[in-house]
Amino acid sequence: MEFNNKVLLGMSGGVDSSAAAIKLLEMGFEVAGVTMILKPYKYLTEEEKESLYKEAEDAKRVCEILGIKHYAPSFQKEFEEAVIKDFITCYLEGRTPNPCVKCNINLKFGAMLQFAKEIGFDRIATGHYAKLEKDIENGRTLLKKAPTKKDQSYFLYGLKQHQLERAIFPIGDIDKEEARALAEKYKLPVAKKPDSQEICFIKNNNYVDFLSNYANKLPTEGNFVNDEGKILGKHQGIHRYTIGQRKGLGVTFGEPMYVKNIDAKNNTVTLSRLEGLFSDTLFARDVNLIALSEIEKPIYAEAKIRYQAKPSMALIEKVGELYKFTFEEKQKSVTPGQAVVFYNGDTVLGGGTII
């Protein structure tokens, strides 16, 4: 497929996307920047609104210095529908969401790609630390790990072929220090800007406060139970807990106890000792395959159950509409709602949502 030379770059006003702009220009592309206004104002304090405007202004200033055009369209409604409402629903149903994955699929490589096409850009780029490669044999676009500890391929597992083939990751071959050095070389005002917080719409990463303010109806208190169903005490609402949690339970038990399971239907939170957190199997839904068109027979691949987890070898097989992962080494705190992503070396084979 032939594309024009125009690339629309998602710019957050941070170092990574600014370095990506420089890289794209050095590669000879005609570049414009876009800062997607995502967070609905009703979820923000006045201070946070000012910060939102500053992000857009920082990106605009970088574009001015580099001599490229800047856009700042609003996708607040789309972000609320695809990301925030899903985030709230997950916690109310006893799951732990991964909003960055949802945002990448629906906003950064969904709405932004559509916006790019509408204004005459065939491709989009972001400041993600990841790489792309064309598989000559089957014509698929492969997603690969970046050779740096900042690798973000895990968060991109949900991208479809039509999104990947129009994407560019300009800083996939450099690390954070090199990105900052590049920004300093071009005297960009964001060169020393610190990294942003993990979840962009949650102040101080306090998701319980966020849910308390914006969920229509919060879960009520219920019972802490053990594996046999014996009541151990009262919990303050299932939205306050996640698998593997030890601190903040609000009850002491005379020994360390951890959240093992959250049952929204029965409004119970199962607690166990540390050894009870380990499991060698999980099931995943909504699995997206990138390097493969299908998995007809069971395969072995390295898989990881969260971004910071160490990859572990697993047997992967399709079971109806789900995929079953059987790990050679037991995994700690397998968490429904999080992503399981599997690899062949540096190549992302696919990923899905743990159930």
KASUL-V614302 format. One record per pair of residues at least 6 apart in sequence whose C-alpha atoms are under 6 Angstrom apart, sorted by the first residue. I is the first residue (numbers start at 1). J is the second residue. D is the distance in whole Angstrom. If there is no record, write none. Layout:
# KASUL-V614302
i->I j->J d->D
i->I j->J d->D
This chain:
# KASUL-V614302
i->3 j->122 d->6
i->4 j->122 d->6
i->5 j->29 d->6
i->5 j->30 d->6
i->6 j->30 d->5
i->6 j->31 d->6
i->6 j->121 d->5
i->7 j->31 d->5
i->7 j->121 d->6
i->7 j->123 d->5
i->7 j->124 d->5
i->8 j->31 d->6
i->8 j->32 d->5
i->8 j->33 d->6
i->8 j->124 d->5
i->9 j->33 d->5
i->9 j->34 d->6
i->9 j->124 d->6
i->9 j->125 d->5
i->9 j->126 d->6
i->10 j->33 d->6
i->10 j->34 d->5
i->10 j->35 d->6
i->10 j->126 d->5
i->11 j->17 d->5
i->11 j->33 d->6
i->11 j->34 d->6
i->11 j->35 d->5
i->12 j->35 d->6
i->13 j->55 d->5
i->13 j->58 d->5
i->13 j->59 d->4
i->15 j->190 d->6
i->15 j->191 d->6
i->16 j->127 d->5
i->17 j->127 d->4
i->19 j->179 d->5
i->19 j->183 d->6
i->20 j->127 d->6
i->20 j->170 d->5
i->20 j->171 d->6
i->23 j->170 d->6
i->32 j->68 d->5
i->32 j->69 d->5
i->32 j->70 d->6
i->33 j->70 d->5
i->34 j->70 d->6
i->34 j->71 d->5
i->34 j->72 d->6
i->35 j->56 d->6
i->35 j->72 d->5
i->36 j->72 d->6
i->36 j->73 d->6
i->37 j->74 d->5
i->37 j->75 d->6
i->38 j->75 d->5
i->38 j->76 d->4
i->38 j->79 d->6
i->39 j->76 d->6
i->40 j->76 d->5
i->60 j->70 d->6
i->83 j->99 d->6
i->83 j->102 d->6
i->87 j->97 d->6
i->90 j->97 d->6
i->91 j->239 d->5
i->92 j->239 d->6
i->93 j->264 d->5
i->94 j->262 d->5
i->94 j->264 d->5
i->95 j->336 d->5
i->95 j->337 d->5
i->96 j->337 d->5
i->97 j->337 d->5
i->97 j->338 d->6
i->98 j->338 d->6
i->101 j->155 d->5
i->105 j->159 d->6
i->123 j->166 d->5
i->123 j->167 d->6
i->124 j->167 d->5
i->125 j->167 d->5
i->125 j->168 d->5
i->125 j->169 d->6
i->126 j->169 d->6
i->129 j->146 d->6
i->129 j->151 d->5
i->129 j->152 d->5
i->129 j->172 d->5
i->130 j->145 d->5
i->130 j->146 d->4
i->130 j->151 d->6
i->130 j->152 d->6
i->130 j->153 d->5
i->130 j->172 d->5
i->131 j->143 d->6
i->131 j->144 d->5
i->131 j->146 d->6
i->131 j->172 d->5
i->132 j->142 d->6
i->132 j->143 d->5
i->132 j->144 d->6
i->133 j->141 d->6
i->133 j->142 d->5
i->134 j->141 d->5
i->134 j->142 d->6
i->141 j->165 d->6
i->142 j->291 d->6
i->143 j->348 d->6
i->144 j->346 d->5
i->144 j->347 d->4
i->144 j->348 d->6
i->145 j->151 d->6
i->145 j->153 d->6
i->145 j->346 d->5
i->146 j->172 d->5
i->148 j->175 d->6
i->157 j->350 d->6
i->157 j->351 d->6
i->158 j->288 d->6
i->180 j->191 d->5
i->183 j->191 d->5
i->184 j->191 d->5
i->219 j->237 d->5
i->220 j->237 d->5
i->221 j->235 d->5
i->221 j->236 d->4
i->221 j->237 d->5
i->222 j->234 d->6
i->222 j->235 d->5
i->222 j->267 d->6
i->222 j->268 d->6
i->223 j->233 d->6
i->223 j->234 d->5
i->223 j->235 d->6
i->223 j->268 d->5
i->224 j->231 d->6
i->224 j->232 d->5
i->224 j->233 d->5
i->224 j->234 d->6
i->224 j->235 d->6
i->224 j->268 d->6
i->224 j->269 d->5
i->224 j->270 d->6
i->225 j->231 d->4
i->225 j->232 d->5
i->225 j->270 d->5
i->226 j->270 d->5
i->226 j->271 d->5
i->243 j->259 d->5
i->243 j->260 d->6
i->243 j->333 d->6
i->243 j->335 d->6
i->244 j->258 d->5
i->244 j->259 d->5
i->244 j->333 d->5
i->245 j->258 d->5
i->245 j->259 d->5
i->246 j->257 d->6
i->246 j->258 d->5
i->257 j->272 d->5
i->257 j->273 d->5
i->258 j->271 d->5
i->258 j->272 d->5
i->259 j->270 d->6
i->259 j->271 d->5
i->260 j->270 d->5
i->260 j->271 d->5
i->260 j->277 d->6
i->261 j->269 d->6
i->261 j->270 d->5
i->262 j->269 d->5
i->277 j->332 d->5
i->277 j->333 d->5
i->278 j->330 d->6
i->278 j->331 d->5
i->278 j->332 d->5
i->279 j->330 d->5
i->279 j->331 d->5
i->280 j->326 d->6
i->280 j->327 d->5
i->280 j->330 d->4
i->280 j->331 d->6
i->281 j->325 d->5
i->281 j->326 d->5
i->282 j->324 d->6
i->282 j->325 d->5
i->283 j->323 d->6
i->283 j->324 d->5
i->283 j->354 d->6
i->283 j->355 d->6
i->284 j->322 d->6
i->284 j->323 d->5
i->284 j->352 d->6
i->284 j->353 d->5
i->284 j->354 d->4
i->284 j->355 d->5
i->285 j->322 d->5
i->285 j->352 d->6
i->285 j->353 d->5
i->286 j->352 d->5
i->287 j->351 d->5
i->287 j->352 d->4
i->288 j->350 d->5
i->288 j->351 d->6
i->289 j->349 d->6
i->289 j->350 d->4
i->290 j->349 d->5
i->290 j->350 d->5
i->291 j->349 d->5
i->298 j->316 d->5
i->298 j->317 d->4
i->299 j->315 d->6
i->299 j->316 d->5
i->300 j->314 d->6
i->300 j->315 d->5
i->301 j->313 d->6
i->301 j->314 d->6
i->301 j->343 d->6
i->301 j->344 d->6
i->302 j->311 d->6
i->302 j->312 d->5
i->302 j->313 d->4
i->302 j->342 d->5
i->302 j->343 d->5
i->303 j->311 d->5
i->303 j->312 d->5
i->303 j->341 d->5
i->303 j->342 d->4
i->304 j->311 d->5
i->304 j->340 d->6
i->304 j->341 d->6
i->305 j->340 d->4
i->313 j->327 d->6
i->313 j->328 d->6
i->314 j->325 d->6
i->314 j->326 d->5
i->314 j->327 d->4
i->314 j->328 d->6
i->315 j->325 d->6
i->315 j->326 d->5
i->316 j->324 d->6
i->316 j->325 d->5
i->317 j->323 d->6
i->317 j->324 d->5
i->336 j->354 d->5
i->336 j->355 d->5
i->337 j->353 d->6
i->337 j->354 d->5
i->338 j->353 d->6
i->338 j->354 d->6
i->339 j->352 d->6
i->339 j->353 d->5
i->339 j->354 d->6
i->340 j->351 d->5
i->340 j->352 d->6
i->341 j->350 d->6
i->341 j->351 d->4
i->342 j->349 d->6
i->342 j->350 d->6
i->342 j->351 d->6
i->343 j->349 d->5
